[in-house]
Amino acid sequence: MLKQKNFSHPFMISDLVRHMLLSWLLAVLIEYFILPNEWRDLSKLDGLAQMSLISVIGMTCVFTVLLTRISCLVKTEKAERFGIVIVFAVFEIVALRANASWAFLAVCTLIFVILVSFELYGWDKRTELVIEPKKSHKAFVWITVGLSVTFFLFVSAWTMGRVYSFSSPTYDFGIFSQMFYHMKESGLPMTTLERDGLLSHFAVHVSPIYYLMLPFYWLFPTPATLQVLQAAVITSAVIPLWKIGKHHGLTGAQRMLICAVLLLYPAFSGGTSYDIHENCFLTPLILWLFYGIDRKNIPITMIAAVLTLMVKEDAAVYVAVIALWLIVKTVLKLKKLNSQNLITGLILLAFSIGWFLFVTGYLSEHGDGVMTYRYNNLMYDGSSSLITVIKAVILNPMKAIYECVDTEKLYFIAMTLLPLLGLPLLTRRYERYILLIPYILVNLMSDYPYQHDIFFQYTFGSNAFLIYLTVVNLVDLKMNWQRLFALITAAVVSAVCFSMVVVPKAVRYPVQAIRNYGYYQNIRDALDTIPDGASVTATGFYTTYLSQREILYDVLHCSREHLLETEYVVLRMDSNGECSKYATADKNDGFENLIKLLEESGYQEYGAVNDVLVIYHKGN
């Protein structure tokens, strides 16, 4: 008979977490294993539809109770850690037999190696020491300032070049440019471009953070101003990053290098390549949130959290993940719980969930709803609810892993992890893996192509998490020379990727705008003949320049009724694609048919630039 004295340590929260993890893996393995072979295919949703969430949760609870009971009698920690490795290995083999691919094998092997390292070495239970370094040499501060200014000018030139070369289309920059015009005139974020009629942009995305830019736009009300403001916002991320590095004991040279890595990180500047989006606020605000938590500064933490939630409805995910990380980090400590951190985490979690439910409810009731179609690859029950995504991950984590390694996502993974030397993954503090959730959920699990493209705005949120993980995992290297070597290597790799991938794409627009200045000036002169207050319908690449007006429609996306209500219609000569709705079956005659429709409706040619554009005006 076993005696209680064999139990050599008190029950810890970490023990319960381990019991639940092992129990859950065992439950999903059993549920997946009993599926017929044809339903184990992870590229389809049939298997998920046949698995029972009730069974998985039930088995998880039963196994957790059994493991907890056994651990009260004998010490089972090592056996449980080993069990997690074995169960995952079996799960991995079964899944690979159904879906063999090198990418899937590589990621499964990586996760297996991480689990083995925890089995061999366990959780790093040492206290996270924070040592404030001596004041850094001013040279490193000024070098960082110089790098930041250069980056700001680079991004400004890139994005302004898009405006002045008529490369910024209706979706999305024309929409935002007209929205800011309405905000300046009435204080409301109205637009006629976005959904073919006057409505608030907040019926599509709830982004009150834009009002922080309005005072600057009021002074300089042009589309180019918005591009410059975006460049300034993302460049400001250097400030909280420098402070985070200082708080965690990085030297001045190391802080300069980590800031250089951020500025050269391809997915950071790349996020601006499709013009301004509210997401640009995410990187600096999330880094400020991390800094406030690290410093236990309640005002900074709460202000940063509130502002992050103001960026967009899905920004609540970022705050909730940070809150979850803070809670888990706090309760897993062996020493006395830090009540401030725990309370802060609980408040952030409750507030982020509450805000998410509120804004998604508002969008469902008064707007366009939440864009859940981006996760159709996980919607196994025919619903359009994000809850289904959570259920899918609980039912079969291998499905989530499989979706993360589509062939088209491998390049994105390389461009986001290689410049950081994989440092976000290298830790023995397993609560930090919680901070990878935004990267996995937002960028990798979705089958929406733009979310795993470094040249779109969906990287800004996960950038902050990956950079923060890079800093704190780097600090775990005890020797300064190791940190310095890692940072120099990361900066070199980032610089190579930046120069090969980002620079060629970026310089094309300002060079094009300068070389063809006369050509674009002729277009601007022609468009300037349209009176300021007139209503206009235009093809997609002219709406940004024409956005300073109350009524503006896009030819491709507006109804015929709205088209014929406007006073002016502006068409590119080579715009058959943008006039496709007016084409006859199997013919490329949309432009000619639209011209005919306009003339039949009383429009007359008002102006033109030879072989470039034509403007029609509807007389009285």
C-alpha positions in Angstrom: 0.0 0.0 0.0 1.3 3.4 -1.0 1.8 5.9 1.8 1.2 9.6 1.7 4.8 10.2 2.6 5.8 9.1 -0.9 4.3 12.4 -2.1 7.4 14.6 -1.8 6.1 18.0 -3.0 2.9 20.1 -2.7 0.4 20.1 -5.5 1.3 23.0 -8.0 -0.7 24.7 -10.7 2.0 23.6 -13.1 1.2 20.0 -12.2 -2.5 20.6 -13.1 -1.5 22.2 -16.4 0.7 19.2 -17.2 -2.0 16.7 -16.3 -4.5 18.6 -18.5 -2.1 18.8 -21.5 -1.3 15.1 -21.4 -5.0 14.1 -20.9 -6.1 16.3 -23.8 -3.4 14.9 -26.2 -4.4 11.4 -25.2 -8.1 12.2 -25.7 -7.7 13.7 -29.2 -5.3 10.9 -30.2 -7.9 8.3 -29.3 -10.7 10.2 -31.0 -8.5 10.7 -34.2 -7.2 7.1 -34.1 -10.7 5.6 -34.2 -11.6 7.5 -37.4 -11.6 5.4 -40.6 -8.5 6.0 -42.7 -10.3 8.1 -45.3 -11.5 10.6 -42.6 -8.0 11.1 -41.2 -7.1 13.3 -44.2 -6.2 16.7 -42.7 -6.6 18.5 -46.0 -10.3 18.0 -45.7 -12.9 18.8 -43.0 -14.7 15.4 -42.9 -12.6 14.1 -40.0 -13.3 17.1 -37.8 -17.0 16.8 -38.5 -16.9 13.2 -37.4 -15.0 13.8 -34.2 -16.9 14.5 -31.0 -16.1 17.5 -28.9 -18.1 16.1 -26.0 -16.0 12.9 -26.0 -12.7 14.8 -26.2 -13.7 17.1 -23.3 -15.1 14.1 -21.3 -12.0 12.0 -21.7 -9.8 14.9 -20.9 -11.6 15.5 -17.6 -11.5 11.8 -16.7 -7.8 11.4 -17.5 -7.0 14.7 -15.6 -8.7 13.5 -12.5 -7.0 10.1 -12.7 -3.5 11.7 -13.2 -4.1 14.2 -10.4 -5.2 11.4 -8.0 -2.2 9.2 -8.9 0.2 12.2 -8.5 -1.1 12.7 -5.0 0.2 9.2 -4.2 3.5 9.0 -6.1 5.7 11.4 -7.9 4.8 11.2 -11.6 6.2 14.4 -13.1 9.0 12.8 -15.1 6.6 10.0 -16.4 4.0 12.6 -17.4 6.5 14.7 -19.3 7.7 11.5 -21.1 4.1 10.6 -21.7 3.5 13.9 -23.5 6.4 13.2 -25.8 5.2 9.6 -26.5 1.6 10.5 -27.1 2.6 13.4 -29.5 5.0 11.1 -31.3 2.2 8.5 -31.9 -0.2 11.3 -32.9 2.4 12.7 -35.3 3.0 9.3 -37.0 -0.7 8.6 -37.5 -1.2 12.1 -39.0 1.8 11.8 -41.2 0.6 8.5 -42.6 -2.6 10.3 -43.7 -0.8 13.5 -45.0 2.8 12.9 -45.8 4.7 16.1 -46.7 8.2 17.4 -46.0 6.9 20.6 -44.5 4.4 18.9 -42.2 7.1 16.4 -41.2 9.6 19.3 -40.5 7.2 21.2 -38.2 6.1 18.1 -36.4 9.7 17.2 -35.8 10.4 20.7 -34.5 7.6 20.5 -32.0 8.8 17.0 -31.0 12.3 18.3 -30.4 10.9 21.1 -28.2 8.9 18.6 -26.2 11.9 16.3 -25.8 14.0 19.2 -24.5 11.3 19.9 -21.9 11.3 16.2 -21.0 15.1 16.2 -20.6 15.6 19.6 -19.0 12.1 20.6 -17.7 10.8 24.0 -17.3 13.3 26.8 -16.5 12.2 27.6 -13.0 14.8 30.2 -12.3 13.6 33.6 -11.4 13.7 36.0 -14.3 16.4 38.5 -13.2 16.1 42.0 -14.5 19.2 44.0 -14.2 19.1 47.6 -15.3 22.4 48.3 -17.2 24.4 51.4 -16.8 23.5 54.4 -18.9 24.3 53.6 -22.5 26.8 55.5 -24.5 25.2 58.4 -26.4 26.7 57.1 -29.7 24.4 54.1 -29.6 21.4 56.4 -29.0 22.3 58.6 -31.9 22.9 55.7 -34.2 19.5 54.3 -33.3 18.0 57.8 -34.0 19.8 57.9 -37.3 18.5 54.5 -38.3 15.0 55.4 -37.3 15.0 58.6 -39.3 16.4 56.8 -42.3 13.7 54.1 -42.0 11.0 56.8 -41.7 12.2 58.5 -44.9 12.5 55.2 -46.7 8.9 54.2 -45.9 7.6 57.7 -46.6 9.2 57.8 -50.0 8.0 54.3 -50.8 4.3 54.9 -49.9 4.2 58.5 -51.2 5.6 57.2 -54.4 2.6 54.9 -54.7 0.3 57.9 -54.3 2.1 60.1 -56.8 2.4 57.3 -59.4 -1.3 56.5 -59.1 -0.6 53.1 -57.7 -2.9 53.3 -54.6 -6.2 51.7 -55.5 -9.7 52.2 -54.1 -9.3 49.1 -51.9 -8.0 50.1 -49.5 -6.3 53.5 -49.7 -9.0 55.3 -51.6 -11.5 54.3 -48.9 -9.3 55.6 -46.1 -8.5 58.8 -47.9 -12.2 59.7 -48.5 -12.9 58.6 -44.9 -10.4 61.1 -43.6 -12.0 63.8 -45.8 -15.4 63.1 -44.1 -13.7 63.0 -40.7 -12.2 66.4 -41.3 -15.5 67.9 -42.6 -18.0 66.3 -40.2 -16.0 64.4 -37.6 -17.5 61.1 -38.8 -15.7 58.2 -40.5 -18.1 58.1 -43.5 -17.3 56.8 -47.0 -19.2 56.1 -50.2 -16.5 54.0 -51.7 -16.3 51.1 -49.4 -19.8 49.5 -49.8 -21.3 51.5 -52.7 -23.2 54.0 -50.6 -22.7 56.3 -47.7 -21.9 54.4 -44.5 -19.5 54.5 -41.6 -16.2 52.7 -42.0 -16.8 51.5 -38.4 -19.6 49.3 -39.8 -16.9 47.3 -41.5 -14.0 47.6 -39.0 -14.2 49.3 -35.6 -11.1 51.5 -35.7 -11.4 54.7 -33.6 -7.6 54.8 -33.3 -7.7 56.7 -36.6 -8.8 59.8 -34.7 -5.3 60.1 -33.4 -4.2 61.0 -36.9 -7.0 63.4 -37.6 -5.3 66.6 -36.1 -2.3 66.1 -38.4 -4.5 65.4 -41.4 -6.4 68.5 -40.6 -3.3 70.6 -41.0 -2.2 68.8 -44.3 -5.4 67.3 -45.8 -3.9 65.2 -48.6 -3.6 61.4 -49.2 0.2 61.7 -49.0 -0.1 62.9 -45.4 -1.7 59.6 -44.4 1.3 57.7 -45.8 3.7 59.8 -43.9 1.7 59.4 -40.7 1.8 55.6 -41.1 5.6 55.8 -41.5 5.9 57.9 -38.3 3.6 55.5 -36.3 5.6 52.3 -37.2 8.9 54.0 -36.7 7.9 55.0 -33.2 8.0 51.3 -32.2 11.7 51.8 -31.7 11.0 53.8 -28.5 9.2 51.0 -26.5 11.6 48.4 -27.9 14.6 50.4 -26.7 13.0 50.7 -23.3 12.2 47.0 -23.1 15.8 46.1 -24.0 17.0 48.4 -21.3 14.6 47.0 -18.7 15.9 43.5 -19.5 19.5 44.4 -19.1 20.6 44.7 -22.7 23.6 47.0 -23.2 23.5 50.1 -25.4 25.1 48.3 -28.3 22.6 45.4 -28.0 19.7 47.7 -27.8 20.9 49.5 -30.9 21.2 46.2 -32.7 17.7 44.9 -31.7 16.2 48.2 -33.0 18.2 47.7 -36.2 16.8 44.2 -36.5 13.2 45.5 -36.2 13.8 48.3 -38.8 15.3 45.8 -41.2 12.8 43.1 -40.5 11.1 42.4 -43.9 7.6 41.9 -42.4 7.8 45.2 -40.6 8.4 47.7 -43.4 6.6 45.2 -45.8 3.4 45.8 -44.0 3.2 49.3 -45.4 3.4 48.3 -49.0 -0.3 48.3 -49.5 -0.8 51.8 -48.1 -2.1 52.9 -44.7 -4.1 50.6 -42.5 -5.1 50.9 -38.8 -2.9 47.8 -38.1 0.2 50.0 -38.3 -0.6 51.1 -34.7 -0.3 47.5 -33.4 3.5 47.1 -33.3 4.2 50.2 -31.2 1.2 49.9 -29.0 1.7 46.2 -28.2 5.4 46.8 -27.4 4.2 49.6 -25.1 1.9 47.1 -23.4 4.7 44.7 -22.9 6.9 47.5 -21.5 4.1 48.5 -19.1 3.7 45.0 -17.9 7.5 44.5 -17.5 7.8 47.6 -15.5 4.6 46.9 -13.5 3.4 50.4 -14.5 -0.4 50.3 -14.4 -1.0 53.6 -16.2 1.2 52.6 -19.2 -0.3 49.1 -19.2 -3.9 50.2 -19.2 -3.4 53.1 -21.7 -1.6 50.8 -24.1 -4.2 48.1 -23.7 -7.1 50.5 -24.4 -5.4 52.0 -27.4 -4.6 48.6 -28.8 -8.3 47.6 -28.5 -9.2 50.8 -30.4 -7.2 49.6 -33.4 -9.6 47.0 -34.7 -12.2 44.5 -33.5 -9.7 41.6 -33.8 -7.0 43.5 -31.8 -8.7 42.1 -28.7 -7.0 38.8 -29.5 -3.6 40.4 -28.9 -4.5 41.9 -25.6 -6.2 38.6 -24.5 -3.1 36.6 -25.4 -0.9 38.9 -23.4 -3.3 38.7 -20.5 -3.3 34.9 -20.6 0.5 34.8 -20.8 0.7 37.1 -17.7 -1.8 35.0 -15.7 0.0 31.7 -16.6 3.4 33.3 -16.0 2.2 34.5 -12.5 0.5 31.3 -11.3 3.3 29.0 -12.4 5.9 30.7 -10.3 7.1 28.5 -7.4 7.2 31.4 -5.0 4.4 33.6 -3.7 2.1 34.8 -6.4 2.5 38.4 -7.5 -1.0 39.7 -6.9 -0.5 42.8 -9.0 0.4 40.8 -12.1 -2.4 38.4 -11.5 -5.0 41.1 -11.1 -3.6 43.0 -14.1 -3.8 39.9 -16.2 -7.4 39.1 -15.1 -8.5 42.7 -15.8 -6.9 42.7 -19.3 -8.4 39.3 -20.1 -11.9 40.3 -19.0 -11.8 43.7 -20.7 -10.4 42.3 -24.0 -13.1 39.5 -24.1 -15.8 42.0 -23.2 -14.7 44.5 -25.8 -14.5 41.7 -28.5 -18.0 40.5 -27.7 -19.3 44.1 -27.8 -17.7 45.1 -31.1 -18.5 41.8 -32.9 -22.0 42.1 -31.7 -22.2 45.6 -33.0 -20.8 44.6 -36.4 -23.3 41.7 -36.6 -26.2 43.9 -35.7 -25.4 47.2 -37.4 -22.5 46.4 -39.7 -21.1 43.8 -42.1 -20.3 41.2 -39.4 -16.9 39.7 -38.6 -14.9 38.4 -41.6 -14.9 34.8 -40.5 -14.7 33.5 -44.1 -10.9 33.8 -43.8 -11.0 30.7 -41.6 -13.2 28.5 -43.9 -10.4 25.9 -43.9 -11.4 25.2 -40.3 -15.2 25.7 -40.4 -16.1 22.1 -40.3 -19.7 22.4 -39.1 -20.9 24.8 -41.8 -21.1 27.7 -39.4 -19.4 31.1 -39.7 -18.5 31.4 -36.1 -15.0 31.9 -34.7 -15.9 29.6 -31.9 -15.8 26.8 -34.6 -12.1 27.6 -35.1 -11.4 27.1 -31.3 -13.4 23.9 -31.4 -11.4 22.6 -34.4 -8.1 23.2 -32.6 -9.4 21.5 -29.5 -10.6 18.5 -31.5 -7.5 18.1 -33.6 -4.4 20.2 -33.0 -2.7 18.3 -35.9 -5.2 19.9 -38.3 -4.1 23.4 -37.0 -0.4 22.4 -37.5 -1.2 21.0 -41.0 -2.9 24.3 -42.0 0.1 26.3 -40.8 2.5 24.6 -43.2 0.8 24.9 -46.6 3.4 25.3 -49.3 2.4 28.9 -49.9 3.1 29.7 -46.2 6.7 28.3 -46.1 8.2 31.5 -47.6 6.3 33.6 -45.1 7.6 31.4 -42.2 11.2 31.8 -43.6 10.9 35.6 -43.9 9.5 36.0 -40.4 11.6 33.5 -38.4 15.0 33.4 -40.2 15.8 37.1 -39.7 15.3 36.5 -36.0 17.4 33.4 -36.0 14.4 31.4 -34.7 14.9 33.0 -31.3 11.2 33.4 -30.6 11.0 29.5 -30.4 14.1 29.0 -28.3 13.1 29.0 -24.6 12.5 26.6 -21.8 9.9 28.9 -20.2 6.9 27.2 -21.8 4.5 30.0 -20.8 6.3 32.1 -23.5 4.9 29.9 -26.2 1.5 31.4 -25.5 2.9 34.6 -27.1 3.2 32.7 -30.4 -0.6 32.3 -30.6 -1.1 35.6 -32.7 1.5 34.5 -35.2 -0.1 31.1 -35.5 -3.7 32.2 -35.4 -3.6 35.3 -37.5 -0.9 34.6 -40.0 -0.6 30.8 -40.4 -3.9 29.1 -39.6 -6.0 31.2 -42.0 -6.3 30.3 -45.7 -6.8 34.0 -46.6 -3.6 34.6 -48.7 -2.9 38.1 -47.6 -2.6 37.1 -43.9 0.6 35.1 -44.6 2.2 37.7 -47.0 4.9 39.9 -45.6 3.7 42.7 -47.9 0.4 43.2 -46.2 -0.7 44.8 -42.9 -1.6 41.6 -41.1 2.0 41.2 -39.8 2.1 44.3 -37.6 0.5 42.6 -34.6 2.5 39.4 -34.6 5.7 41.4 -35.3 5.5 42.9 -31.8 5.1 39.4 -30.2 8.0 37.9 -32.2 10.3 40.8 -31.4 9.5 40.8 -27.7 10.1 37.0 -27.6 13.4 37.6 -29.3 14.4 40.1 -26.6 13.4 38.0 -23.6 14.8 34.8 -25.0 18.0 36.6 -25.9 18.4 37.7 -22.3 18.4 34.1 -21.2 21.8 33.9 -22.9 24.0 34.8 -19.9 27.1 35.9 -21.7 27.2 39.3 -23.3 29.3 38.1 -26.2 26.6 35.4 -27.0 23.9 38.1 -27.1 26.1 40.4 -29.2 27.0 37.6 -31.7 23.3 36.6 -32.0 22.2 40.2 -32.6 24.9 40.9 -35.1 24.0 37.8 -37.0 20.3 38.6 -36.9 21.0 42.1 -38.1 23.0 40.8 -41.0 20.4 38.2 -42.0 17.7 40.9 -41.7 19.7 43.3 -43.8 20.2 40.7 -46.5 16.5 39.8 -46.6 15.6 43.5 -46.6 17.9 44.4 -49.4 16.9 41.5 -51.6 13.1 41.4 -50.9 11.9 44.8 -49.7 14.2 47.4 -51.4 13.5 46.3 -55.0 9.8 46.5 -54.4 9.9 49.8 -52.5 12.2 51.9 -54.7 10.1 51.2 -57.8 7.3 53.6 -56.9 9.3 56.8 -56.0 11.6 56.2 -59.0 8.6 55.7 -61.3 6.9 58.9 -59.9 10.1 60.9 -60.5 11.0 59.5 -63.9 7.5 59.9 -65.3 6.7 63.2 -63.5 5.4 64.9 -66.6 3.1 62.0 -67.5 1.5 61.9 -64.0 1.3 65.7 -63.9 -0.8 65.6 -67.1 -3.2 63.1 -65.3 -3.3 65.4 -62.2 -4.0 68.4 -64.3 -6.9 66.7 -66.1 -8.4 65.5 -62.8 -8.0 68.9 -61.3 -10.5 70.3 -63.8 -13.3 68.4 -62.0 -14.9 70.8 -59.5 -14.2 70.1 -55.8 -17.8 69.6 -54.8 -18.8 67.5 -57.7 -19.9 63.8 -57.4 -17.6 61.4 -59.3 -17.4 57.8 -60.3 -13.9 56.7 -61.3 -11.8 53.6 -62.0 -9.9 52.2 -59.1 -6.5 54.0 -59.4 -8.0 57.5 -59.7 -10.2 57.4 -56.6 -7.4 58.2 -54.2 -6.5 61.4 -56.0 -10.2 62.3 -56.2 -11.1 61.3 -52.7 -11.5 64.8 -51.3 -15.2 64.9 -52.0 -18.4 63.9 -50.4 -19.7 61.5 -53.1 -17.2 59.2 -54.9 -17.8 55.7 -56.3 -15.6 53.0 -57.9 -16.7 51.9 -61.4 -16.1 48.2 -60.7 -17.9 48.1 -57.3 -20.8 50.6 -57.7 -24.2 50.0 -58.9 -25.4 51.3 -62.3 -27.8 53.5 -60.5 -25.0 55.3 -58.5 -22.8 55.4 -61.6 -25.4 57.4 -63.5 -26.3 59.6 -60.6 -22.8 61.2 -60.5 -21.9 64.3 -62.4 -18.5 63.0 -63.6 -17.1 59.7 -64.7 -13.4 59.1 -65.0 -12.1 56.1 -66.9 -8.7 54.7 -67.7 -8.4 53.9 -71.3 -7.0 50.4 -70.6 -9.7 49.7 -67.9 -11.6 46.7 -69.5 -10.9 44.7 -66.3 -12.4 47.5 -64.2 -15.4 47.7 -66.5 -15.9 44.0 -66.6 -19.5 44.1 -65.3 -20.5 46.0 -68.5 -18.9 43.4 -70.8 -21.0 41.0 -72.9 -20.6 37.3 -72.5 -17.1 36.1 -73.4 -16.0 39.4 -74.8 -13.5 42.0 -73.6 -15.7 45.0 -74.5 -16.6 46.4 -71.0 -15.0 49.7 -71.6 -16.7 50.3 -75.0 -20.1 49.3 -73.6 -19.7 51.6 -70.6 -18.9 54.5 -72.9 -21.9 53.7 -74.9 -24.1 53.6 -71.8 -22.8 57.0 -70.6 -23.4 58.7 -74.0 -26.9 57.2 -74.1 -27.5 58.6 -70.6 -26.6 62.1 -71.5 -22.9 62.2 -70.6 -20.5 64.1 -72.9 -16.7 63.9 -73.1 -15.4 66.6 -70.8 -11.7 66.1 -71.0 -9.0 63.5 -71.8 -5.4 62.6 -71.7 -4.5 60.8 -74.9 -4.4 57.0 -74.6 -4.5 57.5 -70.8 -7.9 58.6 -69.4 -11.2 60.1 -70.4 -13.6 62.2 -68.3 -17.3 62.3 -69.0 -19.7 65.0 -67.6 -23.4 64.8 -67.4 -25.0 68.0 -68.6 -28.1 69.6 -67.3 
